[in-house]
């Protein structure tokens, strides 16, 4: 068997899709992939923030390229339009990183069902639709070493805090294994990995509490890791040789209890 070094060399010039790329983990992943020479299609509702990241990376002469797309992942027609643009501009996706996720802390007994619908649409349905479309482009272009990465959560393995959010992330855990078995049955070497972080210092806590991020004190009392720590795991997964599949990564602050 040929020897492989753990580098990003084979991904240089290849196309990655990153969802929820405007802030937090998605922005960190986007920066890391562009700095490693990839062409990154980065989508979010707030596309102006991705434009700012593009200017930042161009100013530092990053080796890859960033292609921002405005896309509301709650809307199937906008996801379809995004993939039409990807097909027109780049023809293919080599790596799909499903990062976008929302949580509103709605309770199961007393919560508003509208606050369940958006997490279901973004955390589960959009993830499945983006994965399906990415794999179709891989197969149409005979890409047999592509990579699907779901940014999951410790909440996909334990039921704590926001129970409905946990439910969506448990679905991501199940969907990761389901996709692996389907791809294996197809004799495809497209790989799938779930990365499950614990508490990460991002804007999610403020959004969940419907607060201004500047006023959010959640991380003052909860140990956290950085968005860049999760991005580093994405790079680690991509660096692996094509015959090796990392299926699940769990990472958390050392002091996190759950």
C-alpha positions in Angstrom: 0.0 0.0 0.0 1.3 3.4 -0.9 2.5 5.7 1.9 0.8 9.0 2.6 1.9 12.0 4.6 -0.7 13.9 6.6 -0.8 17.0 4.5 -3.5 19.1 2.7 -1.6 18.9 -0.6 -4.2 16.8 -2.5 -7.0 19.3 -1.6 -5.3 22.4 -3.1 -7.5 23.9 -5.8 -10.4 21.6 -4.9 -13.9 22.9 -3.9 -15.4 22.8 -0.5 -18.8 23.9 0.6 -19.2 25.3 4.1 -22.6 26.2 5.5 -23.2 28.7 8.2 -19.9 30.3 7.3 -20.4 33.9 8.4 -19.5 33.6 12.1 -18.2 31.2 14.7 -17.1 27.7 13.7 -18.2 28.1 10.1 -16.0 31.2 9.7 -13.1 29.5 11.3 -13.4 26.5 9.0 -13.7 28.8 6.0 -10.5 30.6 6.9 -8.6 27.4 7.5 -9.6 25.8 4.2 -8.8 28.9 2.1 -5.4 29.2 3.9 -4.7 25.6 2.9 -5.4 26.4 -0.8 -9.0 25.3 -1.3 -11.7 27.0 -3.2 -14.4 27.5 -0.5 -18.0 28.2 -1.4 -19.2 29.8 1.9 -22.9 30.3 2.5 -25.0 32.1 5.1 -27.9 34.4 5.4 -25.5 37.2 6.4 -23.4 37.1 3.3 -21.8 40.5 4.0 -19.8 39.0 6.9 -18.4 36.4 4.5 -17.5 39.2 2.1 -15.5 40.8 4.9 -13.7 37.4 5.5 -12.9 37.3 1.8 -11.3 40.8 2.0 -9.3 39.7 5.0 -8.0 36.6 3.3 -7.2 38.4 0.1 -5.2 41.0 2.2 -3.1 38.3 3.7 -2.6 36.6 0.3 -4.1 33.3 1.3 -3.4 30.6 -1.2 -7.0 29.6 -1.8 -10.2 31.4 -2.9 -13.4 32.3 -1.2 -16.8 32.4 -3.1 -19.6 33.8 -0.9 -23.2 32.9 -1.6 -26.2 34.2 0.3 -28.5 31.3 1.1 -31.2 30.8 3.7 -31.0 27.1 4.5 -34.5 27.0 5.7 -35.7 27.4 2.1 -35.3 24.5 -0.3 -35.4 26.8 -3.4 -32.4 28.8 -2.1 -30.4 25.6 -1.5 -31.3 24.5 -5.0 -30.2 27.9 -6.4 -26.9 27.7 -4.5 -26.1 24.3 -6.0 -27.0 25.6 -9.5 -24.4 28.4 -9.0 -21.8 25.9 -7.7 -22.4 23.7 -10.7 -22.2 26.7 -13.1 -19.0 28.2 -11.5 -17.1 25.1 -10.3 -18.9 22.0 -11.7 -18.2 19.9 -8.6 -17.9 19.8 -4.8 -15.1 17.8 -3.3 -15.8 18.4 0.4 -19.1 19.4 2.1 -18.9 20.7 5.6 -22.4 20.9 7.1 -21.8 23.4 9.9 -25.0 25.5 10.1 -27.1 25.0 13.1 -29.6 26.9 15.3 -31.1 26.4 18.8 -33.7 28.4 20.6 -34.1 26.5 23.9 -37.8 25.7 23.3 -39.1 23.2 25.8 -40.9 20.1 24.7 -43.9 20.5 27.0 -44.4 24.3 26.9 -42.3 25.3 23.9 -43.5 27.1 20.7 -43.6 24.7 17.8 -42.2 27.5 15.5 -39.0 27.3 17.6 -38.8 23.6 16.8 -39.3 24.0 13.1 -36.2 26.1 12.3 -33.7 23.8 14.1 -35.3 20.9 12.3 -35.1 22.7 8.9 -31.5 23.9 9.4 -29.9 21.2 11.6 -31.4 18.2 9.8 -33.2 18.9 6.5 -30.6 21.4 5.1 -27.8 19.1 6.2 -29.4 16.2 4.3 -30.2 18.2 1.2 -26.7 19.7 1.0 -25.2 16.3 1.5 -27.3 14.7 -1.2 -26.6 17.5 -3.7 -22.8 17.4 -2.9 -22.6 13.6 -3.4 -24.5 13.9 -6.6 -21.9 16.4 -8.0 -19.1 14.1 -6.7 -20.6 11.1 -8.5 -21.4 13.0 -11.7 -17.7 14.1 -11.8 -16.3 10.7 -10.8 -14.9 12.0 -7.5 -14.4 8.9 -5.5 -12.3 10.5 -2.6 -14.7 13.2 -1.5 -15.5 14.0 2.1 -18.7 14.9 3.9 -18.3 16.4 7.4 -21.2 17.1 9.7 -20.5 19.5 12.6 -22.4 17.7 15.2 -22.4 18.2 19.0 -21.8 16.5 22.3 -25.6 17.0 22.4 -25.8 14.4 19.6 -24.6 11.9 22.2 -26.2 13.1 25.4 -29.5 14.6 26.3 -28.8 17.8 28.2 -29.9 21.4 28.0 -32.1 22.2 25.0 -33.8 18.9 24.5 -35.2 19.6 21.0 -31.7 20.7 19.8 -30.4 17.4 21.3 -33.0 15.6 19.3 -31.8 17.2 16.0 -28.2 16.4 16.8 -29.0 12.8 17.7 -30.5 12.7 14.2 -27.1 13.9 12.8 -25.4 11.1 14.7 -27.8 8.5 13.2 -27.6 10.1 9.7 -23.8 10.0 9.7 -23.9 6.2 10.3 -26.7 5.8 7.8 -24.8 7.7 5.1 -21.7 5.6 5.8 -23.6 2.4 5.3 -25.2 3.7 2.1 -21.9 4.8 0.6 -20.3 1.5 1.5 -23.1 -0.4 -0.2 -22.5 1.7 -3.3 -18.8 0.7 -3.1 -18.0 4.4 -3.0 -14.9 5.8 -1.3 -16.6 9.1 -0.4 -16.1 9.4 3.3 -18.3 10.8 6.1 -17.3 12.1 9.5 -19.2 13.7 12.4 -17.3 16.2 14.6 -19.0 16.7 17.9 -17.7 19.6 20.0 -18.7 20.4 23.5 -19.1 24.1 24.5 -17.5 26.4 21.9 -17.3 30.1 22.4 -19.4 31.5 19.5 -22.5 33.6 19.0 -24.8 30.6 19.5 -25.3 31.1 23.2 -26.4 34.7 22.6 -28.6 33.7 19.7 -30.2 31.0 21.8 -30.9 33.5 24.5 -31.9 36.1 22.0 -29.2 38.5 23.4 -26.7 40.8 21.9 -23.4 38.8 21.8 -21.7 41.7 23.7 -24.1 41.2 26.6 -23.9 37.4 26.7 -22.2 36.1 30.0 -22.7 32.4 29.3 -19.0 31.8 28.6 -18.0 33.5 31.8 -19.2 30.5 33.8 -19.0 27.7 31.3 -15.6 26.4 30.1 -15.3 26.5 26.4 -13.0 25.8 23.4 -12.4 28.0 20.4 -14.0 27.8 17.0 -10.4 27.3 15.6 -10.1 24.1 17.7 -13.0 22.7 15.7 -11.6 23.9 12.4 -8.3 22.1 13.2 -10.3 18.9 13.5 -11.7 19.5 10.0 -8.2 19.8 8.6 -7.2 16.7 10.5 -10.0 14.7 8.9 -9.1 16.0 5.4 -5.4 15.2 5.9 -6.1 11.5 6.2 -5.2 9.1 3.3 -8.1 8.3 1.0 -8.3 4.7 2.3 -8.9 5.8 5.9 -12.2 7.1 7.3 -12.4 9.0 10.6 -16.0 8.4 11.5 -16.5 10.4 14.7 -14.5 13.0 16.7 -15.6 14.2 20.1 -13.8 17.2 21.7 -14.6 19.3 24.7 -13.0 21.6 27.2 -11.1 19.6 29.9 -13.3 21.2 32.6 -16.6 20.5 30.9 -18.7 18.1 33.0 -20.8 16.5 30.3 
